[in-house]
């Protein structure tokens, strides 16, 4: 008996699956060659998709998206999704593609060229404890809330605190030697804290190791070629780190965080001078812990003095992008994994941080390199 083919064609199915993205790799599964067998029989569509690794944590998400897309095509009664795992060779092909092989014939690796569209912002401070990491996560979150695609490299290897501040834990997925950043609210994050066996363990980092870790985080992590801002939370102090960054990422800019205290600002100035020495542009200064209002509307008490941020900005000839008051909600937000721009968006500190993020974005517009 002659049976008429019921259901969509292979092309229609592939077209529908173009919209399904691998949730970690941020690319279409069709483009990534993850869709293998497709069979249609009496309105029953069978699709075989290959995952990068067998323990892919987001397999259910992928299966569901495939089901939804194909299920929406005319003539489909049933969708049968079968998952397989890529072979070593197939994974290498995928990594090659992601690294800029076929997908970006003009580019070697996403950040390693001066033409890269990603704005890299290295966040530095003269000394520890001034709120560099706190400012970093809040700026990142503010930009992400404005629709920007943002990543953070927690390069503060001595005191990695970004995972806690964003409430992220776990291990990044590794596809062979390529690491996939963990995500929170769309912010892609990589931290040494994800890789050490015990977070409380002290790590003794010497300059060359730090340089190597940083290069690994830049080159071996799949940040995605759509990333607009990449923040790097640097270890405090001047160190050779800015030299490492300047060598690895010629287009990175430096943002300096200081408290209003003259002593803190003068140490921070050294970080700024170091950046200048290696031709890294200092994009601005953010003064943190600027004043403390004991109650809403009360005149602020200058616990850490006044004016250090502005003075530093003037000395370096760069704008002061914000003055962030001392606020218990900021500290609580850091401890609970809910940054203040999210937990208390209307507080004066969150407003100041959001404003600083917008000024920063204005200084570093995406897609318009100067
Ligand atoms: P750094 O990265 O410079 O070492 P952190 O971001 O870890 O500094 O901040 C040090 C401590 O100060 C953290 O406990 C943080 O929650 C707190 N903190 C930072 N900024 C503020 C602020 N504006 N108001 C209140 N607490 C703050």
Boltz pocket constraint, residues with backbone or C-beta under 6 A from the ligand:
constraints:
  - pocket:
      binder: B
      contacts: [[A, 125], [A, 127], [A, 128], [A, 129], [A, 130], [A, 131], [A, 132], [A, 133], [A, 134], [A, 135], [A, 159], [A, 161], [A, 288], [A, 289], [A, 290], [A, 324], [A, 325], [A, 326], [A, 327], [A, 328], [A, 330], [A, 331], [A, 332], [A, 334], [A, 335], [A, 349]]
      max_distance: 6.0
